[in-house]
Amino acid sequence: MAPLPAGIRFIISFSRDQWYRAFIFILTFLLYASFHLSRKPISIVKGELHRYCTALHGEEVEFKSQSQKASGTPSHRPADNETDCSWAPFDQDNYQQLLGALDYSFLCAYAIGMYLSGIIGERLPIRYYLTFGMLASGAFTALFGLGYFYNIHSFGFYVVTQIINGLVQTTGWPSVVTCLSNWFGKGRRGLIMGVWNSHTSVGNILGSLIAGYWVSTCWGLSFIVPGAIVAAMGIVCFLFLIEHPKDIACSSSLVAQPKGCENGTQRVRLQKQIFMDKNKSLDPEMQCLLLSDGKHPVHQNHIVVLPADSGGGMAAISFTGALKIPGVIEFSLCLLFAKLVSYTFLFWLPLYITNVDHLDARQAGELSTLFDVGGIFGGILAGVISDRLEKRASTCGLMLLLAAPTLYIFSTISKMGLEATIAMLLLSGALVSGPYALITTAVSADLGTHKSLKGNSHALATVTAIIDGTGSVGAALGPLLAGLLSPSGWNNVFYMLMFADACALLFLIRLIHKELSCPGSATGDQVLSKEH
């Protein structure tokens, strides 16, 4: 008999469980990356919405922005006259406040909607809920771009579009985190979710490149194309997303035996054996985790499933009940300030680069992607360090401590040239995005499966929504404050960001102290459970 090809040997070396787990990892990564892809265009288009030109000879014009730089890019048709090349209503002197209001409209709606989204999402099938959100988000992202083609200059139109888009996008985060946590557990959660959370940066990079391709020629397509991508991924979600391993008779914990999920009968028999042979209940955290802790895998014969959602299943956790989980309030307030910094960069970095390095909108958008490249490495690094040290809060605190002086250095040397800007974008991206990524993924999943919940699987979506919803309040405030402070100088914006980083660190002091005073603790979750 001829030997099997190397590629086939590689394929069959993985169990059915592992292939499904990898598929869900990639699918949820792409789904949420498309959400961020649709959020990025507004920051790229800002430089195009407000610019001036002076008529030269007939149809020929020369562009000049308020930052006193020559853009050299093709013109779109003037909004109101032959010399004003900005897009009304953003052609006024208060254009920075108007652009900041667009950001605030989206993010404020997102923050308010997030608190409701988790409560609603845990009571509905994730696949349907997420599909609806993606289709609606794609429609309203594209609607913003249609304002270009239909020559719409009503500020209210763009604000309302942003508000509704912010509300429907809240369906995304609780859904994908809950789904991923059903398939992946706590043992290497920091690393797994650190890699997975790079979807934020990947989405921002793709959104910048796609929006930048059309920004100077037809900025409406900078929104319509990302909107179409989000809607298309919504259809993919409806066709392929598997909410929980039990839906296809797979185990919810890593098993060495590939036959562990071959059929439902064997799975039920093994499950029954566990409950018959053991008179004590299982650790509730093992019910939806790959590993029972960071070091010791669950025995290969132990196939554990979550309780059914109907019948005798546990009721969904209340909002106040989720707040009582130790650590939820501290991490939520920390994320408020960490996300304030991150989203200020997300929405205002291209305009800052335009002003400082005198680049046009497309070049500034492409250069701003380096911040997200740094964010990819920062998120993975934070996950690896927190897994190794088994201290989530301390890892976040260290990166926040380093981020504040780095931002000051960024504001100082980024004016010295393009090379300095590139270096600081990468470093700042890593330190700013690291804590944000860790809290929204691994920390949220840890708290959503906290021991105090006694195995209630319904808590994860609510806890995730509370943490990210509180963080979104900061995300709404950051760009708004940047719009108010930037006319007085970009240094004031950076002082605001440094102050926010210091506040984020302050809210973690108690948790950091408890982690450091308990050397044997794991991930801070066990430290917190001692006081429950």
N, C-alpha and C positions, 0 to 999 in steps of 0.2 A: 504493500500500500504506500502510495506516495505521501510524503510528509505534508502537513498543512502549511499553506503560505504564512509568512511571518505576520502579515496584516490580519489574517483570520485568527491566528493564535493570540494576537493582541486583543482582538474584539472579544473572544470567548473567555479571556482571562478575567473579565469583569462580570459580576453578577447582574441579574436583571434589576435588582434594587439599585445598584450603582449607576447603571445606565439611565434609569429614570431620574435618579437624584441629579446627575449631571445635566440632564435635559431641563429639569425645572430650574436649576441654577442659571443656565444660559437663557432660558425663556424669560424668567423674571428680570434678569439683568437687562435684556433688550427692551422689555416692556417699560421699565422705569427710565431707562436711558432716553426713550422716545418722549417721555414727559418733559425731561430737562431740555431735550432738543428743542421743544416748542416754547420754552421759557426764555431762551437766550436771544432770539431775534430782536426784542425790544431794545436791548443794550447795544446791539450793533447798529440799529437804525437811528438811534438818537442823534448821532453826528450828521445824519442826512436830513432829519426832520427840521433842523435849524442850521441854515447856512445862507450866505448872502452872495449875490453876484452883481456885477456892474455891466451894463450894456456897453459894448464896444462898437462893432460895425454890424449893423443889421441884426442877424440872428446870433452872431458870435458873442460869447460872454466869457468873463473871467471870474472864477469863484474865489471868494475870500471868507474864511470863517472868522468868528469872533475871537478865536485864539490866535489870530493874525498869522495863519499859515495858509499856504497855497495848496489846495487839494489836488488840482489837476485831473479831476474825474469828470465823466460826461454828465450833462445836466438832464434833469427831468423838467417837465413843463412848469412854468411859474404858477404859483397858486393864485395871486391876485393881480400882479402887474408884471411888466417886462424886466424889471430889475431885481425883484425880490424872489430869490430861488428857494427860500425856506418853505415849509409846508404849514399853512395856517391850520390851527391856531398857534402853532409853535414858532411863529415868526415874531413874537413880541419879546420885549426885554426880559420878561419874567419866564422865559422858556424853560429855565432849569427847574423852577418850581412846578411848572406844568408837567414836565417829564417826570419829576419826582412824584407828583400826584398820581401819574399812571402806575408807577411801581407800587405806590402805597395802596391804590385801589385793588390791585391784584393780590398783594400780599396780605392786606387786612382781611379781605374776603377769604383767602386761603387759611389764615389763622383762625377766624371764627368758624369756618366750615369744618376745620380739622377736628374740633372738639365734638362735633356732631357726627362726623364721618366714622370714627371708630365705633361709636355706639350703634350706628345704623349698620355698618359693615359686618359686625359680629353677629347680626341677626339675619343676614342675607347670604346667599351663596356668593363666595368671593368672585367666581368666574363671571357671573352676571353683573355684579356690582362694578367690577373693574372694567368690563367691556363697555358698559354704559358710560362710565367716566371718560374712557379714552375716545369713544366716538364723539361725545359732546365736546371734549377738549379740542379735538381736531377741528370740529365745526367752528368754534368760536375763535380759535387761533387763525383760521383761514378768513373769518369774517373781518378781523382787524385789517388784514391785508387787502380785502376788497375795498376798503376806504380809499386806497390809491386809485383803483381802476374806476370807481364811481365818483371820484373827486369829492369825497366827503371831508368837510372841514369843521365839523361839530365836535367840540371837545367832549361833550356828553356822550356821543356815540362811542368814542374810544374808551372812556371811563367805564361805561356800562359793559362793554365787551370784555374789558379786563376783569371786572367784578365777577361776572358769570363764569369766565374761564377759571378764575381763582377758586370758585366754589366747586366746580366739577373736577378740578384736578386733585381735590382732597381725597377722592376715591382711591388714588394710587398708592400712597405710602403705606397706610395700615394694611391694605390688601396684600401687597407683595411681601412685606415683612412677615405677616402672619403665615402666608403660604410657604415662604422659605424656612421659617422656624419650624413648621410642621415636618419638613423634610430633613433639616439639619439641626444638630443639637449643640450642646454646650461644650463638648470637649475641646474643639478647636474653633470655637465660635468667633473669637476675635480675628483669627487669620482668614477664615472662610468669609466672614462678612466684611472684613477689610478689603479683600479682593473683590467681592461682589459689589460693595459700595462704590467702587470706581465707576459704576454706571453713571453716577452724577457727573463726574469729570468727562467721561466719554461723551455723554449727551451734550454737555456744554461745548465741548470741542467741535462735535459734528454740527451743532446748532450754529456756532460761530462761523464755521466754514461755509455751510449752506446759505445762511443769511448774508454773509459777506460776498458771496458770489454774485448776488443780484442787487446788493444795497445801493450801488452807485448808478445803476441803470434802470431798475424797476423794483423799488423796495417792497412793493406789494407781494411779490413772489417770495420775499424773505420770510413771510408769514404763511402764505398759502402752501408752499411745499412742505415745511415742517408740520403744518396742520394735516395735510394728506398722509404724511408718514405716521403720525399718531393714530389717525383713524384706521389706517391699514393694520397697524399693530393691535388695535382693538379687535379687529376681526380674527387675527391670529390668536389672540387671547381666548376668544370665544371658542375657537376650534380645538385648542391644544392644552389649555391650562388645567392641571390636575391639582386640586386644592389640598388633598391629603393622601398619604400613602395607602390608607385603608380603602380609598375609592377604587384602587386597582389591585387590592389584595396583596399589598407589599407591606413590609415591616416598617415601623417608624423608628427603628434603631439600627445602627450598623451591625450587621451580622457577618461572620466569617463564612457561614455556610450558604452558598448560592441558592440552595433549594428552599431557603426560608420563606420565599414568597411565591412558590410555584403554583399553589392553589389555595383557595380559601379554606378547604377542609382541614388541611394540615395545619394551617395557621390557627384555626379555632381550637384544634386538638391541643396544640402546644400552649396556647393561651390558657385553656382550661386546666392543663396540667400545672401551670404556674400557680393558679389560684387555689387549686385543690391541694397541692403539696405544701403550700406555705400558708400559715395562719395569720401572718402579719401582712399588712398592706405594703405595696411597693412605694419607694420614694416617689412622691408626686412629680418631681422634676424628670424622672426617667420616662414618664408617660409620653413625652413628645420630643425627647432628646436622643441624639445619636449615642452619646456616652453619658454615663451616670456622673462622671466628674471628668476633670481634665486629664486623668492618668489611667484610670481603670475602665476598660470597655465592659459593656454589659455582656454577660455570658452568651455565647452564640446560640443557645437554645431558647433564650428569653426573647420572645417576640411580644412586645407590649403595644397595645393600642389605646388611643384616647377613648373616654366614655362617649357613648352615642350622644348626638346633639338633641335627640328627641327622646320622648319617654322619660326614663329615669335620669337623663343627663342633667348636669348642673345648670343652673340659670346663669345668664350673662351677668357679669359683674357690673355694679353701679359705678357712676362717676366718682362719688365720694369714697366708695370702697377701693377704687383704684388709687386714689390719692393717699390712702392709708398705708399702701405698700411702702415699706422703708426704702428711702432713696429716691422715690419718684419725684417729690417736690424739689429736692436739691438738684438733681440732674436736669429737671425741666427748666429751672431758673438759670442754671449754667448754660444750657443750650440756647436760652433766650438771647444771651449776650454773644455766645459763640456764633450763632446763626446771623446775628446782626452784622458781625464783621464779614462773614462769608458772603452774604447776599449783597452787601454794599459793593464788594468786589465784583460780584456777578453782574450787577446792573450798571455800575459806573466805571469799571476799569477801562473799557475801550475809550470812553470820553476822556478819562484822565490821560491815557497814553496819547490820544490825539493832541491834547493841550501841551503835554510835556515834551514829547518826542516829535511833534509836528508831522504826524502821519495822517493819511486820509482814513476814512471810515473803514474801508476794507482792510488796509494794512494793520490798523489798530485792532480790529476784530481778530485777525489771524494771530497777532502777537499776544493778545490777551489769553489765548488758549494755553500758553505756557503756565499760567497760574493753575489751570486745571490739570496739566501734566504733573506739576508738583503735587497737586491734591491727590492724584492716584497713588503716588509713592507715600504721601503722608498718611493716607487711610490704611494702607497695607502695613506700614511701619507701626502705626498705633495698635493695630490688631495683633501683630506679632509680639510686640513688647508687652501688651496687657495679658496675652496668653502665657508668656514666659514668666512674668512677674506675678501673675494672677491678681493683679490690682488694676482695675479699670479707672477708678478715680485718680489714682496717683499718676497714671500714664497721661490722662487728660491734663492734669495739673502741671506736669512737667512741660508739655507742649505749649500750654497757654502761657507759662512763665517765660518761655523762649520767644513766643510770638510777639509780645508787646515791644521789646527792644528791636526786634527784626523789622517791625512796621515803621519804627522811627528811622532806622537805617534806610529802609526802602524810600521813604519820603525825602531823604536827604540826597542819596547818591543816584536815584533814578533820573535826576535832572542832569547828570553828568554825561549821559550818552546812552546809546542803544544797548551796548554790551552790559552796562551796569543794570539796566532795566531788566534784561533777560535773566541775569543771575538772581536778582532779587525776586522776580516773579516766581521762579522755581522754588526758592527757599520759602518765601512767604506762603505760597500755595500749600506746601507740605505742612507747615506749622499751623496755619489757619484751618485747613480742612481736616487734619488729623483728629482733633477732639470732636469736631462736628460729626465726622463719619462714625467714630466709635460710639458716641452717645446715641445717635439715631439708629444704629444697627445692633451691635452686640449688647450694649447696656440696656436698650429697650427690650430686647429679647430675654435678657437675664431677669429683668424685673417683671416682665410679663409671664414668666414661668417661675416666679418666686415661691419658695417653700410655704410661705404664709397663705398662699392661695389653695393649698391642699389639692392640687391637681386640676383646678378649674381651668380648662383649656380656652374658655371664652374671654379671658382677661387680656390676652395679648394684643388684640386690636385696639381695645380701649386704652391700655397703658401706652402703646405706641402712639396713638392719636393725641393723648394728653401731652406727652413729652414733645412730640414734633409740633403740636399745635401751639404750645407755649413758646417753643423756639421760633415759630412763624410770626409771633408777635414782634420779636426782635428783628426778624427778616423784613417785616413791614416798616419798622421804625428806622432801620439803617439807611436804606435808599432815600427815605423821606428826609432824614437829617442831612444826608449828603447833598441833596438838592438845595437845602436851606443854607448849608455852610459853605458850599463850594464857591459861590460868588465872592465871599470874603477871603478866599485863598484855600488851596488844597491842603495846606498844612493843618488847618483847623479840622478838616475831615479826618486826617490821620490821628490827630490828638483824640478825637472822638472814638476812633477805632481802638486805640491803645487803652483808653479808659474802659471801654467795653470788655476787652480781654482781661483787664484787672478785676472787673466785677464778676466775670465768669469764674475766674480762679477763686475769688472770695467765697462763692457759694459751695465750692467743693472742699473747703478747708476742713470741715468737720468729718467728712467721709475719708479724706486723705489721712487725717489723724487716726481714725479708727483702723484703716488698712495698715498703716505703719506700726500701730501698737499691737496688731495681731499678725505676726509674721507668717503663721500657718494658714491664713485665710485664703480662700479661692475667689478671685474675681470681685471681691467686695460684696458679693451677694450673701455669702455666709456670714460676713461681718455684720451686715445689716440685719440678718435674721436673728442675731443674738439679742437684739433689743426689741424684737417684736413680742 
